[in-house]
Amino acid sequence: MSKTINFERVKVVSWDIDGTMYDLERLIKAFKRDLFSRMLSRNWIRAWVDFFRLLRFKRFMDRIRAKGGTYQVGTVPNRDAVAETQDEMYGRILPLIGIEPGVKELMAWIQAQGIEQVVFSDYLPSTKLKALGVDVYFSTIYAGESLGYLKPGTDSFQAIIEAHHLEPDQLLHIGDRTDTDGAAAEQVGYQVAIIGEHFETASTLHDALATPL
């Protein structure tokens, strides 16, 4: 289902990371291969510690999303250790997976239009952006857990809009999930493009934005 974006109104584009910039299924498979390989090495104890640390973190965030309401995060247990594990694993594995086709080209085109780009992910980005080779495109990085609310809570989107002194429809958010990236769009008023639903690929979105209404 295609979607019309009024790009002439856009002053800031925010990007989701996981599942939007890279293939999440490929990452999970790569994590499993990496874990299995490490289990067969002398560092097998560290491998299990890392696995369960990330698993507990994911389950904590999943409970917040399942609870709904404002999706308020609060204090994340053992966050420094989780961040250290994520930095190491994403920094090592993401370069092997690579960025999704058309994503970097779209970022470069948006930059050429003089439009500011930021990141808005639920989680701290750790080494993800640098590992994907796109950190140079973004002026600011926003994490739902730092802002205090996960997507699709409205508070974080509103905080970004206020931080950049925007009218709601001057923010275009690019993501891959309607239930998180797009669910608050109608209430808050930002524009949204869901890759894989509104637009088949980043290249399809690129073509749509580059074509005047």
VOFIVEX-505167 format. One line per field, with one value per atom (N, C-alpha, C): residue number from 1; x, y, z; residue in three letters. Coordinates in steps of 0.001 Angstrom, whole numbers, plus 500000, padded with zeros to 6 digits. Last residue first. Layout:
! residues N
marnu <- [NUM	...]
east <- [X	...]
north <- [Y	...]
up <- [Z	...]
voro <- [ala	...]
//
This chain:
! residues 213
marnu <- [213	213	213	212	212	212	211	211	211	210	210	210	209	209	209	208	208	208	207	207	207	206	206	206	205	205	205	204	204	204	203	203	203	202	202	202	201	201	201	200	200	200	199	199	199	198	198	198	197	197	197	196	196	196	195	195	195	194	194	194	193	193	193	192	192	192	191	191	191	190	190	190	189	189	189	188	188	188	187	187	187	186	186	186	185	185	185	184	184	184	183	183	183	182	182	182	181	181	181	180	180	180	179	179	179	178	178	178	177	177	177	176	176	176	175	175	175	174	174	174	173	173	173	172	172	172	171	171	171	170	170	170	169	169	169	168	168	168	167	167	167	166	166	166	165	165	165	164	164	164	163	163	163	162	162	162	161	161	161	160	160	160	159	159	159	158	158	158	157	157	157	156	156	156	155	155	155	154	154	154	153	153	153	152	152	152	151	151	151	150	150	150	149	149	149	148	148	148	147	147	147	146	146	146	145	145	145	144	144	144	143	143	143	142	142	142	141	141	141	140	140	140	139	139	139	138	138	138	137	137	137	136	136	136	135	135	135	134	134	134	133	133	133	132	132	132	131	131	131	130	130	130	129	129	129	128	128	128	127	127	127	126	126	126	125	125	125	124	124	124	123	123	123	122	122	122	121	121	121	120	120	120	119	119	119	118	118	118	117	117	117	116	116	116	115	115	115	114	114	114	113	113	113	112	112	112	111	111	111	110	110	110	109	109	109	108	108	108	107	107	107	106	106	106	105	105	105	104	104	104	103	103	103	102	102	102	101	101	101	100	100	100	99	99	99	98	98	98	97	97	97	96	96	96	95	95	95	94	94	94	93	93	93	92	92	92	91	91	91	90	90	90	89	89	89	88	88	88	87	87	87	86	86	86	85	85	85	84	84	84	83	83	83	82	82	82	81	81	81	80	80	80	79	79	79	78	78	78	77	77	77	76	76	76	75	75	75	74	74	74	73	73	73	72	72	72	71	71	71	70	70	70	69	69	69	68	68	68	67	67	67	66	66	66	65	65	65	64	64	64	63	63	63	62	62	62	61	61	61	60	60	60	59	59	59	58	58	58	57	57	57	56	56	56	55	55	55	54	54	54	53	53	53	52	52	52	51	51	51	50	50	50	49	49	49	48	48	48	47	47	47	46	46	46	45	45	45	44	44	44	43	43	43	42	42	42	41	41	41	40	40	40	39	39	39	38	38	38	37	37	37	36	36	36	35	35	35	34	34	34	33	33	33	32	32	32	31	31	31	30	30	30	29	29	29	28	28	28	27	27	27	26	26	26	25	25	25	24	24	24	23	23	23	22	22	22	21	21	21	20	20	20	19	19	19	18	18	18	17	17	17	16	16	16	15	15	15	14	14	14	13	13	13	12	12	12	11	11	11	10	10	10	9	9	9	8	8	8	7	7	7	6	6	6	5	5	5	4	4	4	3	3	3	2	2	2	1	1	1]
east <- [504639	503205	502460	507710	506837	505382	509716	508705	507754	511252	511897	510937	509619	509960	510551	509517	508291	508597	512179	511519	510291	512468	513312	512641	510698	510438	511216	512119	510757	510359	514424	514528	513162	513487	513984	514096	510519	511927	512288	507704	508320	509747	505848	506787	507560	504099	503745	504586	505701	504243	503796	508366	507830	506325	508648	509274	508840	506449	506798	507346	506568	506770	507244	504654	505365	505443	504361	504237	505081	502710	503892	503579	500520	500457	501684	499682	500687	500678	497668	497448	498405	498832	497557	497335	501214	501251	499965	501478	501201	501065	502099	500862	500486	504532	503412	502197	506407	506813	505618	504662	505566	505885	503002	502552	503459	504369	503203	502833	507794	506675	505545	509952	509555	508344	510357	510518	510077	510762	510918	511196	508918	509595	509591	509090	508829	509617	507805	508636	508166	505893	507226	508242	503594	503739	505056	503954	503998	504247	506353	504948	504942	509316	508575	507070	511637	510738	509934	513073	513472	512544	511846	513288	513754	509239	509482	510963	509715	509091	509372	510693	511545	511014	508445	509691	510622	506602	506345	507601	507822	507657	507433	507601	508919	508836	504792	505643	506987	503368	503375	504410	504583	504176	504318	505150	504525	504005	508471	507444	506418	509024	509231	508177	510296	509102	509450	512577	511689	510480	514703	513626	512599	516054	516640	515589	514404	514713	515364	514358	513159	513463	516925	516563	515356	518267	517281	516983	520893	520426	519492	521514	521122	520645	522397	522772	522537	523677	522731	523272	525456	524253	523388	527515	527807	526557	526711	526696	526891	526769	525829	525808	528018	528628	527725	527311	526603	527146	528861	529076	528409	527730	529102	529374	525224	525316	526707	525864	525116	525363	526999	527897	527185	524223	525543	526413	521670	522176	523511	519272	520516	521197	516003	517163	518354	514072	513691	514903	515309	515154	514690	515788	514892	514607	518164	517806	516837	517790	518083	517730	518589	518237	518673	517478	518168	517666	517804	516898	517707	519087	519226	518299	519157	518019	518078	521251	521464	520330	519991	521030	521247	518435	517784	518764	520514	519608	518919	521626	522461	521597	519444	519999	520814	519219	518120	518611	521628	521357	520239	521258	522304	522089	519060	518967	520002	519430	518756	518733	519444	519597	518798	520619	519589	519757	524070	522880	521893	525591	525470	524132	526665	525310	525121	529172	529051	527691	528718	529434	529356	527348	526620	527400	529310	528423	527753	530867	531503	530609	529105	530274	530955	527351	526897	528081	529110	528471	527999	530041	530976	530334	527679	528730	529651	526349	525816	526880	528007	527811	527310	527681	529018	528924	524937	525503	526881	524790	524086	524690	526212	526749	526102	524475	525860	526479	522041	522111	523545	520880	522187	522486	517488	518463	519760	516405	516705	517772	513872	515274	515480	511358	511912	513375	509518	510589	511022	506130	507205	508236	503904	505140	506347	501469	502397	503722	499820	499714	500609	501627	500943	500921	502631	501822	501057	504229	503008	502063	506363	505513	504183	507401	506957	506006	508115	507074	506529	510174	508933	507800	512162	511550	510242	512695	512314	511599	513493	512255	511769	515922	514817	513489	517409	517138	515942	517571	516865	516500	519127	517783	516964	521535	520723	519292	522293	522215	521323	522413	521360	521220	524653	523350	522240	526759	526286	524880	526974	526698	526131	527693	526422	526028	530214	529165	527790	531685	531364	530233	531913	531211	530790	533447	532047	531261	536034	535229	533754	537168	537524	536695	534405	535728	536011	531861	532842	534269	530570	530345	531343	531181	531838	531677	529460	530908	531661	526982	527377	528890	527034	526931	527411	527112	528204	528224	524664	525903	527092	523007	522963	524222	523624	523863	523909	522687	524116	524485	519955	520640	522150	519584	519293	519994	520246	521030	520830	518260	519642	520529	516089	516152	517569	516630	516643	516737	518537	517596	517696	518789	519360	518297	517166	518474	519132	514911	514780	516095	515650	514645	514423	516616	516458	515315	516188	517387	517058	514260	514399	515655	514874	515043	515011	513347	513868	513840	513864	513544	514166	512597	513441	512937	510914	512141	513117	508400	509331	510579	506722	506517	507617	507402	507641	507488	506462	507862	508198	503926	504094	505494	503436	504181	504297	501111	501554	502232	501812	501356	501918	500832	501632	501009	500842	500000	500880]
north <- [516218	515922	516577	515132	516179	515756	512556	512905	513939	511874	512679	513099	510217	511530	512448	507954	508689	510098	507097	507510	508360	506439	507454	507994	504299	505532	506688	502496	502890	504193	502249	502803	503263	500977	502346	503025	499183	499281	500750	499518	498182	498198	501491	501478	500164	500708	501862	501894	498216	498311	499482	498423	497065	497051	501286	500472	499020	503706	502366	501559	506976	506086	504746	509686	508428	507641	512879	512034	510774	513674	513568	512703	513715	514519	514475	512313	513376	514299	510581	511361	512546	509478	510188	511085	508278	509332	510139	506157	507453	508585	503990	503968	505316	503781	504513	504699	502385	503616	504456	500275	501067	502407	499184	499162	499950	499318	500178	500279	499313	498691	499697	500596	499348	498686	504147	502936	501710	507546	506368	505163	510453	509334	508129	513819	512566	511463	516784	515614	514428	518538	518833	517763	517993	517384	517746	519509	518035	517442	522133	521749	520225	522264	521894	521945	522492	523628	523436	520374	520968	522104	519684	519964	520664	519084	520298	520679	516647	517764	519081	515146	515415	516608	515059	515644	515999	513669	515070	515777	511157	511854	513346	510638	510758	511479	510563	511538	511732	508491	509794	510751	505185	506255	507613	502858	503999	505073	503698	503784	502652	504344	503581	503949	506992	506334	505593	508322	507845	507071	509042	510024	509631	506618	507821	508920	504867	504556	505731	506018	506022	505771	508103	506739	506825	510040	509932	508451	511888	510524	510505	514318	513986	512544	514417	515506	515149	511983	512368	513440	510939	511590	512246	509499	510859	511617	506899	507838	509291	504840	505933	506986	502325	503357	504532	500364	500389	501460	501001	499697	499632	503443	503425	502114	502508	503466	503471	500668	500277	501215	500866	501013	500751	502294	501676	501918	503415	502848	502137	502570	503274	502633	501917	501585	502461	502845	502561	502448	505593	504167	503972	507978	507736	506242	510225	508836	508796	512789	512324	510848	515226	513844	513492	518120	517546	516120	518770	518346	517697	519386	520308	519995	517552	518483	519497	515970	516889	517901	514389	515336	516395	512834	513727	514797	511432	512311	513309	509961	510922	511914	508334	509271	510359	506861	507736	508766	505455	506361	507344	503887	504921	505931	502284	503113	504230	500578	501845	502783	497558	498243	499542	497762	497384	498173	497140	497973	497518	494143	495278	495986	491903	491871	492972	492606	491386	491296	494816	495004	493779	493525	494321	494576	492215	491452	492294	494031	492909	492301	495870	496350	495259	494194	494900	495383	493293	492355	493043	495626	494623	493759	496961	497634	496619	495025	495424	496087	494972	493765	494107	497618	497110	495864	497677	498540	498047	495896	495584	496383	497358	496070	495648	499544	499755	498469	498409	498974	499163	497007	496586	497173	497818	497090	496788	501031	499753	499023	502909	502506	501129	503947	503874	503466	503932	502954	502832	504045	504630	503582	503745	503034	503622	504671	505668	505050	501729	503019	504052	498647	499734	501012	496162	496872	498022	495514	494740	495430	497259	497422	496693	496216	497612	497808	493659	493821	495250	494209	493603	493751	495103	496047	495506	492671	493857	494856	491054	490719	491893	492317	492260	491985	491857	493216	493249	489079	489752	491184	488757	488184	488859	489944	490551	490033	488114	489545	490242	485710	485890	487357	486256	485839	486135	486838	487855	487529	484327	485535	486638	482709	482497	483702	483826	483781	483616	483371	484759	484787	480579	481144	482580	480256	479833	480391	480825	481914	481549	478814	478923	479994	477708	478263	478290	477045	476000	476466	479370	478289	477159	480807	481180	480107	479570	479539	479833	480217	478814	478691	483020	482417	480967	483256	483801	483163	482155	481536	481972	484013	482595	481874	486368	486288	484833	485669	485885	485825	485578	484367	484486	488267	487226	485923	489511	489776	488678	488566	488193	488421	489852	488390	487904	492560	492065	490541	494208	493089	492445	497776	496461	495391	499976	500155	498826	498601	499638	499826	496816	496380	497377	499418	497963	497562	502355	501590	500123	505133	503968	503213	508552	507177	506199	511601	510715	509283	514614	513200	512398	517877	516893	515496	519213	519896	518969	518866	518201	519045	519845	520302	519834	518520	519960	520533	515989	516231	517719	514445	515842	516283	511248	512052	513469	508720	510019	510778	505294	506367	507683	502016	503226	504324	498814	500000	501240]
up <- [494230	494320	493155	492667	493222	493226	493641	492637	493225	495742	494704	493604	497210	497758	496698	495510	495835	496347	495455	494214	494492	498200	497566	496309	498405	499138	498540	496807	496421	497102	498349	496995	496490	500580	500730	499369	499463	499854	500088	499404	499392	499901	501590	500473	500538	503550	502727	501455	504026	503991	503125	503704	503767	503787	505658	504611	504793	506304	506773	505599	507104	505962	506497	508398	508606	507302	509981	508790	508997	513108	512251	511033	514840	513629	512747	517104	517237	516029	516092	517307	517416	513793	513700	514911	514823	513805	513755	516486	517116	516109	514831	515610	516215	513433	512844	513716	514913	514240	513781	515946	516786	516133	514050	515444	516376	511641	511830	513298	511183	511890	512114	510109	509459	510116	509357	510159	509395	509450	508593	509471	509937	510596	509663	509458	508749	509442	510695	511008	510176	510071	509538	509912	511395	510070	509390	513869	513827	512449	513515	513480	513317	515609	514405	514620	517245	517003	515712	518052	516769	516344	520419	520444	519171	519593	520372	520357	518279	517563	518283	520423	519256	518471	522083	522582	521429	520525	520829	521323	520596	519318	519554	523357	522729	521392	523810	524495	523808	522641	521973	522544	522180	523075	522411	520693	520037	520995	521715	520677	520911	525243	524023	522983	527166	526632	525344	527929	528978	528498	526471	526558	527618	526700	527295	527463	525341	526737	527446	522800	523614	525080	521757	522157	523074	519149	520213	520484	517975	518174	519380	515439	516807	516852	512841	513737	515192	510584	511630	512559	508749	508225	509304	509838	509374	508934	510316	511441	511003	508535	508265	509368	508751	507929	507625	510448	509165	508226	512620	511982	510614	513325	512810	512080	514205	513104	512485	516357	515152	513975	518820	517668	516342	520403	520600	519364	520445	519188	519298	522872	522599	521394	521482	522292	521953	519758	521140	522042	517799	518042	519477	515673	516797	516883	514387	514653	515813	511897	513249	513328	509466	509775	511190	507711	508863	509109	504291	505357	506482	501960	503076	504235	500014	499975	501102	500726	499616	499479	502653	503068	501989	500959	501923	502395	499645	498885	499815	501733	501015	500239	502410	503390	502694	500040	500466	501473	500101	498985	499334	502343	502368	501245	501412	502615	502602	499245	499024	500213	501093	499799	499740	504496	503529	502230	505307	505337	504265	506722	505819	505921	507963	507408	506377	508820	508016	507335	510422	509151	508241	512643	511653	510358	514283	513415	512330	515801	515115	514037	516845	516125	515327	518188	516986	516165	520259	519335	518062	521616	521103	520018	522281	521525	520849	523854	522558	521690	526131	525334	523940	526995	526667	525783	527522	526486	526052	529685	528434	527285	531570	531123	529809	531854	531419	530886	532837	531482	530999	534973	534459	533079	534234	535059	534312	533597	532942	533745	535053	535143	534531	532668	534016	533963	530400	530587	532045	529384	530171	530548	527764	527420	528141	528494	527955	527517	527668	528347	527700	527649	526963	527765	528313	529303	528682	526178	526380	527361	526571	525397	525574	528954	528891	527722	528131	529165	529172	526349	525850	526858	528083	527156	526593	529400	530165	529258	527274	527988	528821	526605	525638	526346	528962	528516	527560	528959	530054	529676	526621	526700	527799	527290	526243	526271	529306	529601	528576	527967	528961	529365	526256	525732	526735	528007	527067	526575	529268	530063	529162	527107	527795	528630	526501	525487	526135	528803	528445	527415	528507	529667	529373	526190	526185	527374	525350	525929	526043	523998	525412	526131	521892	522150	523649	521479	521197	521445	521911	522880	522692	519661	520910	521980	517826	517612	518903	518914	518809	518658	518624	519951	519924	515843	516644	518033	515177	514682	515512	516469	516854	516405	515095	516533	516985	512559	512748	514222	513074	512626	512839	513735	514723	514351	511281	512486	513518	509615	509327	510545	510811	510796	510521	510298	511676	511727	508052	508144	509528	508671	508385	508609	508917	508289	507942	509933	508911	508167	511833	510879	509762	513882	513807	512879	513493	513127	512840	512222	513083	512634	511678	511205	512373	510811	511856	511344	509231	509004	510133	509216	509895	509540	507523	507918	508631	505097	505998	506249	503185	504558	505504	500914	500929	502340	501214	501559	501587	502042	501643	502058	500840	501792	501243	500446	499969	501105	500088	500950	500424	498923	498854	499712	500000	500000	500000]
voro <- [leu	leu	leu	pro	pro	pro	thr	thr	thr	ala	ala	ala	leu	leu	leu	ala	ala	ala	asp	asp	asp	his	his	his	leu	leu	leu	thr	thr	thr	ser	ser	ser	ala	ala	ala	thr	thr	thr	glu	glu	glu	phe	phe	phe	his	his	his	glu	glu	glu	gly	gly	gly	ile	ile	ile	ile	ile	ile	ala	ala	ala	val	val	val	gln	gln	gln	tyr	tyr	tyr	gly	gly	gly	val	val	val	gln	gln	gln	glu	glu	glu	ala	ala	ala	ala	ala	ala	ala	ala	ala	gly	gly	gly	asp	asp	asp	thr	thr	thr	asp	asp	asp	thr	thr	thr	arg	arg	arg	asp	asp	asp	gly	gly	gly	ile	ile	ile	his	his	his	leu	leu	leu	leu	leu	leu	gln	gln	gln	asp	asp	asp	pro	pro	pro	glu	glu	glu	leu	leu	leu	his	his	his	his	his	his	ala	ala	ala	glu	glu	glu	ile	ile	ile	ile	ile	ile	ala	ala	ala	gln	gln	gln	phe	phe	phe	ser	ser	ser	asp	asp	asp	thr	thr	thr	gly	gly	gly	pro	pro	pro	lys	lys	lys	leu	leu	leu	tyr	tyr	tyr	gly	gly	gly	leu	leu	leu	ser	ser	ser	glu	glu	glu	gly	gly	gly	ala	ala	ala	tyr	tyr	tyr	ile	ile	ile	thr	thr	thr	ser	ser	ser	phe	phe	phe	tyr	tyr	tyr	val	val	val	asp	asp	asp	val	val	val	gly	gly	gly	leu	leu	leu	ala	ala	ala	lys	lys	lys	leu	leu	leu	lys	lys	lys	thr	thr	thr	ser	ser	ser	pro	pro	pro	leu	leu	leu	tyr	tyr	tyr	asp	asp	asp	ser	ser	ser	phe	phe	phe	val	val	val	val	val	val	gln	gln	gln	glu	glu	glu	ile	ile	ile	gly	gly	gly	gln	gln	gln	ala	ala	ala	gln	gln	gln	ile	ile	ile	trp	trp	trp	ala	ala	ala	met	met	met	leu	leu	leu	glu	glu	glu	lys	lys	lys	val	val	val	gly	gly	gly	pro	pro	pro	glu	glu	glu	ile	ile	ile	gly	gly	gly	ile	ile	ile	leu	leu	leu	pro	pro	pro	leu	leu	leu	ile	ile	ile	arg	arg	arg	gly	gly	gly	tyr	tyr	tyr	met	met	met	glu	glu	glu	asp	asp	asp	gln	gln	gln	thr	thr	thr	glu	glu	glu	ala	ala	ala	val	val	val	ala	ala	ala	asp	asp	asp	arg	arg	arg	asn	asn	asn	pro	pro	pro	val	val	val	thr	thr	thr	gly	gly	gly	val	val	val	gln	gln	gln	tyr	tyr	tyr	thr	thr	thr	gly	gly	gly	gly	gly	gly	lys	lys	lys	ala	ala	ala	arg	arg	arg	ile	ile	ile	arg	arg	arg	asp	asp	asp	met	met	met	phe	phe	phe	arg	arg	arg	lys	lys	lys	phe	phe	phe	arg	arg	arg	leu	leu	leu	leu	leu	leu	arg	arg	arg	phe	phe	phe	phe	phe	phe	asp	asp	asp	val	val	val	trp	trp	trp	ala	ala	ala	arg	arg	arg	ile	ile	ile	trp	trp	trp	asn	asn	asn	arg	arg	arg	ser	ser	ser	leu	leu	leu	met	met	met	arg	arg	arg	ser	ser	ser	phe	phe	phe	leu	leu	leu	asp	asp	asp	arg	arg	arg	lys	lys	lys	phe	phe	phe	ala	ala	ala	lys	lys	lys	ile	ile	ile	leu	leu	leu	arg	arg	arg	glu	glu	glu	leu	leu	leu	asp	asp	asp	tyr	tyr	tyr	met	met	met	thr	thr	thr	gly	gly	gly	asp	asp	asp	ile	ile	ile	asp	asp	asp	trp	trp	trp	ser	ser	ser	val	val	val	val	val	val	lys	lys	lys	val	val	val	arg	arg	arg	glu	glu	glu	phe	phe	phe	asn	asn	asn	ile	ile	ile	thr	thr	thr	lys	lys	lys	ser	ser	ser	met	met	met]
//
